Amino acid sequence: MSMQVRNSSATGRACHEGHDQHHGQAGRNGHDGHDGDKLYEHAPCGLLLADTDGLLLRANGTACGWLGFAPSELAGIVRIQDLMTAGARLFHYTHCMPVLEGRGSVAELQIDLRHRDGTRLPMLVNIVRRREGGRLRDQWALFMATERQSYERELRHARKLAEEALEARRDAECQLRDLNDALCAADRRKDEFLATLSHELRNPLAPLRSALEVMRRTPAAEGPNARLLGVFDRQLHHLTHLVDDLMEVSRITQDKMELRREAVDLAALARAAVCDTAGLMEQARHSLELALPEQPVTVDADPTRINQVLVNLLTNATKYTPPGGHIGLSLAIEEDRGTGAHAVLAVSDNGIGLPPHALGTVFDMFSQLEPALKRARGGLGIGLSLARGIVELHGGSITADSEGEGRGSRFTVRLPLAQGAARIQAAAPAWPAPARILVVDDNADAADMLLMALEQFGCEVRTANSAGAALALVQEFAPEVALLDIGLPDLNGYELAQRLRALDAGRGMRLIAATGWGQEKDRQRAFDAGFDHHLTKPIDFERLRSVLAAPRP
């Protein structure tokens, strides 16, 4: 084994002092020679005294014990080189001796000695050359390095483990970043897919809604056909709500839903929701019990969003209650000294109920009590998730209770009462005076059906199926209002709006985006392009009436 020399250290000085004590220092400090010899003999390191050729003159008991010799077998008989391995002996002659002769000391020399039985003994050695009685003597201090080497091995192993753990942590962090990037990309793709799906579903719904509005204002809507039109109306509303729910949940999860709050009568909203779901309840032969106060219960809320909540809860109760069931809708005011007054809306039923394990997850996205193949009641499992999101945005809460499967359910909504609320807005006025309206849509069915519906309200209407045709028609028709689709074959609706605004005839025109694209970024892009309003397909004619009746922004 090779030897290594380090040039300076204070290690072992205490053991060298053992030599000094042996030569009388102990006596100078006030200790007798016996104590000094005892300290020398049993020092925690091996102590050797040799001449410059390496002949051992003395060895303490610790060194003799480590080497397996009696003191009499070493002193004056054995040279220190005889106790070294071959490699250590060569290193001692070529490296250690020159340093010792030139500097007078060698510190922390790592060397292998041999036990009497041939066992290798790893040692850490300090050597000091001193003059004693006119002669040079080498004082050796030996330290067993077995534990040191073991400790160093443990340190190297611990360092290796730490480096491996650090590398594993870095790999895990990289994987987490990659996973997070993948999840963000998947979330963006999901939003894009939902937006595209919503657009594609709304496009065919638009002409159906317009056609239904036309049919309801014809003699054919009377008699036996009234029931058929009612079916069409309910199913169109259902499809439209499904599309809207998809987009609303996406907005809520991204904190992008915008509330248009106003002072509203919750009792009036509850009655409106009952009207919206009356067809479904009649079809299922349910009985509805209302417990609504006569006086207004005013909350500061977005009436459209709260209507969504109520319709979803009533629709949910209707679906999950067997035919001929009983549904209840109640509204009351609850006083609480800690949280203030709240309006408490409750929708109850005697339907299939909720098992205990479902009470904690019923409001989760896509939560369903039954696998998809076993469901006969339909739905995407997002209505309750949407309801919770809307209620929490209003500072309220929604809870579900049930006594178990087959024992019905109860959903309770709590909303803070408005403080010093303004008066409730009056009912919307009738349709405004007839107007000249241009409808631009590349879907001929959608354009024609919207034309027919608007003509029913006394409007003068023209249609165009491209941006180029619309620009040409504007010059001769001079419309007051233009309903523009966004996805046109030549220019998109945003570009068409900008072109219209650049015309003399288009500066005072009311521009309304009528599109299947309904995300907030689509609304903002429409306003940036010069639109006054943004409506999603299928057009809600009551919403369109409000837009036409309102002063231009």
C-alpha positions as CSV (number, residue, x, y, z in Angstrom):
1,M,0.0,0.0,0.0
2,S,1.4,3.4,-0.9
3,M,2.1,6.1,1.7
4,Q,1.0,9.7,1.6
5,V,2.8,12.6,3.2
6,R,1.1,15.8,4.5
7,N,3.4,18.6,5.3
8,S,1.9,20.2,8.4
9,S,-0.5,19.3,11.2
10,A,-0.8,19.6,14.9
11,T,-2.2,16.1,15.2
12,G,-0.5,13.9,17.7
13,R,1.3,16.6,19.6
14,A,-0.2,15.3,22.8
15,C,1.4,12.0,22.1
16,H,4.8,13.5,21.3
17,E,4.5,15.2,24.6
18,G,4.5,11.6,26.0
19,H,8.1,11.5,24.9
20,D,8.8,14.7,26.7
21,Q,7.2,13.4,29.8
22,H,9.3,10.3,29.6
23,H,12.4,12.5,29.5
24,G,11.5,14.5,32.7
25,Q,8.7,17.0,31.8
26,A,6.3,15.3,34.0
27,G,8.7,15.8,36.9
28,R,9.0,19.5,36.1
29,N,5.2,19.8,36.2
30,G,5.1,18.4,39.7
31,H,4.3,14.8,38.9
32,D,6.4,11.9,39.8
33,G,8.2,9.7,37.3
34,H,5.8,6.8,37.9
35,D,2.8,8.8,36.7
36,G,4.7,10.0,33.6
37,D,5.7,6.4,32.7
38,K,2.1,5.3,33.1
39,L,0.8,8.0,30.9
40,Y,3.5,7.2,28.3
41,E,2.9,3.5,28.4
42,H,-0.9,3.7,28.1
43,A,-1.2,6.7,25.8
44,P,-4.1,6.5,23.3
45,C,-1.6,6.3,20.5
46,G,1.5,4.2,19.8
47,L,4.8,6.0,20.7
48,L,8.1,4.9,19.3
49,L,11.6,6.3,19.7
50,A,14.2,5.4,17.0
51,D,17.5,6.6,15.7
52,T,17.9,8.2,12.3
53,D,18.4,4.8,10.7
54,G,15.1,3.5,12.1
55,L,16.4,1.3,14.9
56,L,13.8,1.2,17.6
57,L,15.1,2.4,21.0
58,R,11.8,2.3,22.8
59,A,8.1,1.5,22.2
60,N,5.3,2.1,24.6
61,G,2.8,-0.5,25.6
62,T,0.1,0.7,23.2
63,A,2.4,0.3,20.2
64,C,3.6,-3.1,21.4
65,G,0.1,-4.3,21.8
66,W,-0.9,-3.2,18.3
67,L,2.2,-4.7,16.7
68,G,2.1,-8.0,18.8
69,F,5.6,-7.7,20.2
70,A,7.0,-7.4,23.8
71,P,9.1,-4.3,24.4
72,S,12.2,-6.4,24.8
73,E,11.6,-7.9,21.3
74,L,11.7,-4.5,19.6
75,A,14.1,-2.2,21.4
76,G,17.6,-2.4,19.9
77,I,16.6,-5.3,17.7
78,V,14.0,-4.2,15.1
79,R,14.1,-1.3,12.7
80,I,10.9,0.5,12.0
81,Q,11.3,-0.2,8.3
82,D,11.2,-4.0,9.1
83,L,7.6,-3.5,10.4
84,M,6.5,-1.8,7.1
85,T,5.0,-3.5,4.0
86,A,7.1,-3.5,0.9
87,G,5.4,-0.6,-0.7
88,A,5.4,1.4,2.5
89,R,9.2,0.8,3.0
90,L,9.9,2.0,-0.5
91,F,7.8,5.1,0.0
92,H,9.5,5.7,3.3
93,Y,13.0,5.7,1.7
94,T,12.1,7.8,-1.4
95,H,9.7,10.3,0.0
96,C,9.4,10.3,3.8
97,M,13.1,10.3,4.7
98,P,14.0,13.3,2.4
99,V,11.2,15.4,3.9
100,L,12.2,14.4,7.5
101,E,15.8,15.3,6.9
102,G,15.0,18.6,5.2
103,R,12.1,19.8,7.4
104,G,12.5,17.8,10.6
105,S,9.0,16.5,10.7
106,V,6.4,14.6,8.8
107,A,2.7,15.0,9.6
108,E,-0.3,12.7,9.0
109,L,1.7,10.1,7.0
110,Q,-0.6,7.3,6.0
111,I,1.4,4.0,6.1
112,D,0.7,0.3,6.5
113,L,2.6,-1.6,9.2
114,R,2.5,-5.4,9.8
115,H,1.5,-7.2,12.9
116,R,3.7,-10.0,14.1
117,D,1.3,-12.5,12.5
118,G,1.5,-10.7,9.2
119,T,-1.8,-8.8,9.5
120,R,-1.7,-5.4,7.8
121,L,-2.3,-2.5,10.1
122,P,-3.3,0.8,8.5
123,M,-1.6,3.7,10.5
124,L,-1.6,7.4,10.5
125,V,1.9,8.5,11.5
126,N,3.5,11.8,12.8
127,I,7.3,11.9,13.0
128,V,9.4,14.6,14.6
129,R,13.3,14.6,14.5
130,R,14.9,16.1,17.6
131,R,18.3,16.3,19.1
132,E,18.7,14.5,22.5
133,G,22.0,14.4,24.3
134,G,23.9,15.4,21.2
135,R,22.2,12.8,19.1
136,L,19.3,13.0,16.6
137,R,16.3,10.9,17.5
138,D,13.0,10.3,15.6
139,Q,9.9,10.4,17.7
140,W,7.0,8.4,16.1
141,A,3.3,8.8,17.0
142,L,1.1,6.0,15.6
143,F,-2.7,6.2,15.2
144,M,-4.8,3.2,14.1
145,A,-6.5,4.3,10.9
146,T,-8.9,1.4,10.7
147,E,-11.8,3.4,12.2
148,R,-10.7,6.5,10.2
149,Q,-10.9,4.5,6.9
150,S,-14.2,3.1,7.9
151,Y,-15.4,6.6,8.8
152,E,-14.1,7.9,5.4
153,R,-15.8,5.0,3.6
154,E,-19.0,5.9,5.4
155,L,-18.5,9.6,4.5
156,R,-17.9,8.7,0.8
157,H,-21.0,6.4,0.9
158,A,-23.1,9.1,2.5
159,R,-21.9,11.6,0.0
160,K,-22.7,9.2,-2.8
161,L,-26.2,8.7,-1.4
162,A,-26.7,12.4,-1.0
163,E,-25.5,13.1,-4.6
164,E,-27.8,10.3,-5.8
165,A,-30.7,11.7,-3.8
166,L,-30.0,15.2,-5.1
167,E,-29.9,13.9,-8.6
168,A,-33.1,11.9,-8.0
169,R,-34.7,15.1,-6.7
170,R,-33.6,17.0,-9.7
171,D,-35.0,14.3,-12.0
172,A,-38.2,14.4,-10.0
173,E,-38.4,18.1,-10.2
174,C,-37.8,17.9,-14.0
175,Q,-40.5,15.3,-14.3
176,L,-42.9,17.4,-12.2
177,R,-42.2,20.4,-14.4
178,D,-42.7,18.3,-17.5
179,L,-45.9,16.8,-16.0
180,N,-47.1,20.3,-15.1
181,D,-46.4,21.6,-18.6
182,A,-48.2,18.6,-20.0
183,L,-51.2,19.2,-17.7
184,C,-51.2,22.9,-18.6
185,A,-51.1,21.9,-22.3
186,A,-53.9,19.4,-21.8
187,D,-55.9,22.0,-19.9
188,R,-55.5,24.4,-22.8
189,R,-56.5,21.7,-25.3
190,K,-59.5,20.9,-23.1
191,D,-60.6,24.5,-23.1
192,E,-60.1,24.7,-26.9
193,F,-62.0,21.5,-27.4
194,L,-64.9,22.7,-25.2
195,A,-65.0,26.0,-27.0
196,T,-65.0,24.3,-30.4
197,L,-67.5,21.7,-29.3
198,S,-69.7,24.5,-28.0
199,H,-69.4,26.4,-31.3
200,E,-70.2,23.3,-33.4
201,L,-73.2,22.4,-31.2
202,R,-74.6,26.0,-31.2
203,N,-74.5,26.3,-34.9
204,P,-77.2,23.7,-35.7
205,L,-79.2,24.8,-32.6
206,A,-79.5,28.3,-33.9
207,P,-81.8,27.7,-37.0
208,L,-83.8,25.2,-34.9
209,R,-84.5,27.9,-32.2
210,S,-85.4,30.5,-34.9
211,A,-87.7,28.0,-36.7
212,L,-89.4,27.2,-33.5
213,E,-90.0,30.9,-32.7
214,V,-91.6,31.2,-36.2
215,M,-93.8,28.2,-35.8
216,R,-95.1,29.4,-32.4
217,R,-96.5,32.5,-34.0
218,T,-98.4,30.7,-36.8
219,P,-101.9,29.2,-36.7
220,A,-100.2,25.8,-36.8
221,A,-99.1,26.3,-33.2
222,E,-102.7,25.8,-32.0
223,G,-104.4,22.6,-31.2
224,P,-102.6,19.2,-31.4
225,N,-99.4,20.9,-32.7
226,A,-99.0,22.9,-29.5
227,R,-97.9,19.7,-27.6
228,L,-95.3,18.9,-30.3
229,L,-93.9,22.4,-30.2
230,G,-93.7,22.2,-26.5
231,V,-91.5,19.0,-26.8
232,F,-89.3,20.8,-29.3
233,D,-89.0,23.8,-27.1
234,R,-88.1,21.8,-24.0
235,Q,-85.5,19.7,-25.8
236,L,-83.9,22.7,-27.4
237,H,-83.7,24.4,-24.0
238,H,-82.1,21.2,-22.6
239,L,-79.5,21.0,-25.3
240,T,-78.7,24.7,-25.0
241,H,-78.3,24.4,-21.2
242,L,-75.9,21.4,-21.7
243,V,-73.7,23.5,-24.0
244,D,-73.9,26.5,-21.6
245,D,-73.0,24.4,-18.6
246,L,-69.9,23.0,-20.3
247,M,-68.6,26.5,-20.9
248,E,-69.7,27.9,-17.5
249,V,-67.8,25.2,-15.6
250,S,-64.7,25.9,-17.7
251,R,-65.0,29.6,-16.8
252,I,-65.5,28.9,-13.1
253,T,-62.4,26.6,-12.9
254,Q,-60.3,29.3,-14.5
255,D,-61.9,32.1,-12.3
256,K,-63.1,33.8,-15.5
257,M,-66.8,34.0,-14.8
258,E,-68.1,37.5,-14.7
259,L,-71.1,38.3,-12.4
260,R,-73.5,41.1,-13.4
261,R,-74.9,41.7,-9.9
262,E,-78.1,43.7,-9.2
263,A,-80.8,43.7,-6.6
264,V,-83.1,40.9,-7.5
265,D,-86.1,39.2,-5.9
266,L,-85.1,35.6,-5.2
267,A,-88.8,34.6,-4.9
268,A,-89.4,35.9,-8.4
269,L,-86.4,34.0,-9.7
270,A,-87.7,30.9,-8.1
271,R,-91.1,31.3,-9.8
272,A,-89.3,31.8,-13.2
273,A,-87.2,28.7,-12.7
274,V,-90.4,26.7,-12.0
275,C,-91.8,28.0,-15.3
276,D,-88.6,27.0,-17.1
277,T,-88.9,23.4,-15.8
278,A,-92.6,23.0,-15.8
279,G,-92.5,21.0,-19.0
280,L,-90.1,18.4,-17.6
281,M,-92.1,18.0,-14.4
282,E,-95.4,17.7,-16.4
283,Q,-93.8,15.0,-18.6
284,A,-92.7,13.1,-15.5
285,R,-96.1,13.6,-13.8
286,H,-94.4,15.1,-10.7
287,S,-96.3,17.2,-8.2
288,L,-94.6,20.4,-7.1
289,E,-95.1,22.1,-3.8
290,L,-94.1,25.7,-3.5
291,A,-93.4,27.5,-0.2
292,L,-92.4,31.0,-1.4
293,P,-93.0,34.2,0.6
294,E,-95.3,36.9,-0.9
295,Q,-92.9,39.7,0.0
296,P,-89.6,40.1,-2.0
297,V,-86.5,38.4,-0.7
298,T,-83.8,40.7,-2.1
299,V,-80.2,39.5,-2.8
300,D,-77.3,41.1,-4.6
301,A,-76.8,38.6,-7.4
302,D,-76.6,37.9,-11.1
303,P,-80.1,36.9,-12.0
304,T,-79.0,34.8,-15.0
305,R,-76.5,32.8,-12.9
306,I,-78.9,32.2,-10.0
307,N,-81.6,31.1,-12.5
308,Q,-79.0,28.6,-13.8
309,V,-78.6,27.2,-10.2
310,L,-82.3,26.9,-9.6
311,V,-83.0,25.3,-13.0
312,N,-80.2,22.8,-12.5
313,L,-81.5,21.9,-9.0
314,L,-85.1,21.5,-10.2
315,T,-84.0,19.6,-13.3
316,N,-81.8,17.3,-11.2
317,A,-84.7,16.6,-8.8
318,T,-87.0,15.9,-11.8
319,K,-84.5,13.4,-13.4
320,Y,-83.7,11.4,-10.2
321,T,-87.3,11.1,-9.0
322,P,-89.4,8.2,-10.3
323,P,-92.5,9.2,-12.3
324,G,-95.3,10.6,-10.2
325,G,-93.0,11.8,-7.5
326,H,-93.1,14.8,-5.2
327,I,-90.8,17.8,-5.4
328,G,-90.7,20.8,-3.1
329,L,-89.2,24.3,-3.5
330,S,-89.1,26.6,-0.5
331,L,-87.6,30.0,0.3
332,A,-87.1,31.5,3.7
333,I,-85.0,34.0,5.6
334,E,-82.6,32.8,8.2
335,E,-81.1,35.1,10.8
336,D,-77.6,34.5,12.3
337,R,-75.9,36.8,14.7
338,G,-72.5,35.7,13.5
339,T,-72.9,35.7,9.7
340,G,-76.0,37.9,9.2
341,A,-79.2,37.3,7.4
342,H,-79.4,34.8,4.6
343,A,-81.9,33.7,2.1
344,V,-82.3,29.9,2.2
345,L,-83.6,28.1,-0.9
346,A,-84.3,24.4,-0.6
347,V,-85.2,21.9,-3.4
348,S,-86.3,18.5,-2.0
349,D,-87.6,15.3,-3.6
350,N,-88.7,11.8,-2.7
351,G,-86.5,10.3,-5.4
352,I,-83.6,7.8,-5.4
353,G,-81.7,9.6,-2.7
354,L,-78.0,9.7,-2.0
355,P,-75.8,7.0,-0.3
356,P,-73.6,8.4,2.5
357,H,-70.4,8.1,0.5
358,A,-71.8,10.3,-2.3
359,L,-72.6,13.3,-0.1
360,G,-69.0,14.4,-0.2
361,T,-68.5,14.0,-3.9
362,V,-71.9,14.9,-5.4
363,F,-70.8,18.4,-6.3
364,D,-67.6,17.2,-8.0
365,M,-67.1,17.6,-11.8
366,F,-68.7,14.8,-13.8
367,S,-69.9,13.1,-10.6
368,Q,-72.5,10.4,-11.3
369,L,-74.2,7.9,-9.0
370,E,-74.3,5.3,-11.8
371,P,-71.9,4.2,-14.5
372,A,-72.5,5.7,-17.9
373,L,-73.9,2.5,-19.4
374,K,-76.5,2.1,-16.6
375,R,-77.7,5.7,-16.7
376,A,-81.0,6.3,-18.3
377,R,-81.7,9.8,-17.0
378,G,-79.0,11.5,-19.1
379,G,-76.9,14.5,-18.1
380,L,-73.1,15.1,-18.0
381,G,-72.7,15.2,-14.3
382,I,-71.8,18.9,-14.3
383,G,-75.0,20.6,-13.2
384,L,-74.3,20.4,-9.5
385,S,-70.7,21.3,-9.9
386,L,-71.8,24.4,-11.9
387,A,-74.3,25.3,-9.2
388,R,-71.7,25.1,-6.4
389,G,-69.3,27.3,-8.4
390,I,-71.9,30.0,-9.0
391,V,-73.2,30.0,-5.5
392,E,-69.7,30.3,-4.0
393,L,-68.9,33.2,-6.4
394,H,-71.9,35.0,-4.8
395,G,-70.5,34.4,-1.3
396,G,-73.0,31.7,-0.5
397,S,-73.0,27.9,0.1
398,I,-74.8,24.9,-1.2
399,T,-75.2,21.5,0.7
400,A,-76.7,18.1,0.0
401,D,-78.6,16.0,2.5
402,S,-80.2,12.6,2.2
403,E,-81.4,9.9,4.6
404,G,-80.0,7.2,2.2
405,E,-80.8,5.5,-1.0
406,G,-84.4,5.5,-2.0
407,R,-85.3,8.1,0.6
408,G,-85.0,11.3,-1.4
409,S,-82.6,14.3,-1.3
410,R,-82.6,17.9,-0.3
411,F,-80.3,20.6,-1.7
412,T,-80.0,23.8,0.3
413,V,-78.7,27.1,-1.1
414,R,-77.8,30.0,1.3
415,L,-77.2,33.5,-0.1
416,P,-76.5,36.6,1.8
417,L,-79.4,39.1,1.9
418,A,-78.7,42.4,0.2
419,Q,-77.9,45.3,2.5
420,G,-79.9,48.4,1.6
421,A,-80.7,47.0,-1.8
422,A,-82.1,49.2,-4.5
423,R,-85.5,48.6,-5.9
424,I,-86.1,45.6,-8.0
425,Q,-86.0,46.3,-11.7
426,A,-89.4,46.4,-13.4
427,A,-90.4,43.8,-16.0
428,A,-88.8,44.2,-19.4
429,P,-90.8,46.2,-22.0
430,A,-92.3,44.8,-25.1
431,W,-90.4,44.5,-28.4
432,P,-89.0,47.8,-29.6
433,A,-90.2,49.5,-32.7
434,P,-89.5,47.6,-36.0
435,A,-86.0,48.1,-37.3
436,R,-84.0,47.4,-40.5
437,I,-81.8,44.4,-39.6
438,L,-79.1,42.7,-41.7
439,V,-78.4,39.0,-40.8
440,V,-75.0,37.7,-42.0
441,D,-74.5,33.9,-41.6
442,D,-72.9,31.4,-44.0
443,N,-75.4,28.8,-42.7
444,A,-78.3,29.5,-45.0
445,D,-80.8,27.7,-42.7
446,A,-79.7,29.8,-39.7
447,A,-80.0,33.0,-41.7
448,D,-83.4,32.2,-43.2
449,M,-84.9,31.1,-39.9
450,L,-83.6,34.1,-38.1
451,L,-85.1,36.3,-40.8
452,M,-88.5,34.7,-40.5
453,A,-88.4,35.0,-36.7
454,L,-87.5,38.7,-36.8
455,E,-90.1,39.4,-39.4
456,Q,-92.7,38.0,-37.0
457,F,-91.7,40.9,-34.7
458,G,-92.3,43.4,-37.5
459,C,-88.7,44.0,-38.4
460,E,-87.5,44.5,-42.0
461,V,-84.8,42.0,-42.6
462,R,-82.2,41.1,-45.3
463,T,-79.7,38.2,-45.2
464,A,-76.2,37.7,-46.7
465,N,-74.1,34.5,-46.6
466,S,-70.7,36.1,-46.9
467,A,-68.9,39.2,-45.9
468,G,-68.6,40.4,-49.5
469,A,-72.4,40.1,-50.0
470,A,-73.0,41.9,-46.7
471,L,-70.8,44.9,-47.7
472,A,-72.6,45.2,-51.0
473,L,-76.1,45.0,-49.4
474,V,-75.3,47.7,-46.8
475,Q,-75.1,50.4,-49.5
476,E,-78.6,49.9,-50.7
477,F,-80.4,48.6,-47.6
478,A,-78.8,50.9,-45.0
479,P,-79.6,48.6,-42.0
480,E,-79.9,50.0,-38.5
481,V,-78.7,46.7,-36.9
482,A,-76.4,44.0,-38.2
483,L,-76.3,40.5,-36.7
484,L,-73.0,39.0,-37.8
485,D,-71.8,35.5,-37.6
486,I,-68.0,35.2,-37.0
487,G,-67.1,32.2,-39.1
488,L,-67.7,33.5,-42.7
489,P,-66.1,32.0,-45.8
490,D,-64.3,35.1,-47.1
491,L,-63.7,37.5,-44.1
492,N,-64.3,36.6,-40.5
493,G,-66.9,38.5,-38.5
494,Y,-64.3,40.7,-36.8
495,E,-62.9,41.9,-40.0
496,L,-66.3,42.5,-41.4
497,A,-67.2,44.6,-38.4
498,Q,-64.1,46.7,-38.9
499,R,-64.9,47.2,-42.6
500,L,-68.5,48.2,-41.7
501,R,-67.2,50.7,-39.1
502,A,-65.1,52.3,-41.8
503,L,-68.2,53.0,-44.0
504,D,-70.3,56.1,-43.6
505,A,-73.4,53.8,-43.4
506,G,-71.7,51.7,-40.7
507,R,-70.6,54.3,-38.2
508,G,-74.0,54.6,-36.5
509,M,-75.0,51.0,-37.1
510,R,-75.6,48.7,-34.1
511,L,-73.3,45.7,-34.6
512,I,-74.2,42.4,-32.8
513,A,-72.0,39.4,-32.9
514,A,-74.2,36.3,-33.2
515,T,-71.8,33.4,-32.9
516,G,-71.2,29.9,-31.5
517,W,-67.9,31.2,-29.9
518,G,-68.8,32.1,-26.4
519,Q,-65.7,32.4,-24.3
520,E,-64.7,35.6,-22.5
521,K,-61.8,36.1,-24.9
522,D,-64.2,35.8,-27.8
523,R,-66.4,38.5,-26.3
524,Q,-63.5,40.8,-25.7
525,R,-62.2,40.3,-29.3
526,A,-65.7,41.2,-30.6
527,F,-65.8,44.4,-28.6
528,D,-62.2,45.3,-29.8
529,A,-63.4,44.8,-33.4
530,G,-66.2,47.3,-33.0
531,F,-69.2,45.2,-32.0
532,D,-71.7,46.7,-29.6
533,H,-73.0,43.4,-28.3
534,H,-72.1,39.7,-28.2
535,L,-74.8,37.0,-28.3
536,T,-74.2,33.3,-28.4
537,K,-76.2,30.9,-30.6
538,P,-78.9,29.8,-30.4
539,I,-80.1,33.4,-30.1
540,D,-82.2,34.0,-27.0
541,F,-85.0,36.2,-28.4
542,E,-85.7,37.8,-25.0
543,R,-82.0,38.7,-24.8
544,L,-82.1,40.1,-28.3
545,R,-85.2,42.1,-27.5
546,S,-83.3,43.6,-24.5
547,V,-80.3,44.4,-26.7
548,L,-82.4,46.2,-29.3
549,A,-84.4,48.1,-26.7
550,A,-81.4,49.3,-24.8
551,P,-79.7,52.6,-25.8
552,R,-76.5,52.0,-27.8
553,P,-73.4,51.7,-25.6
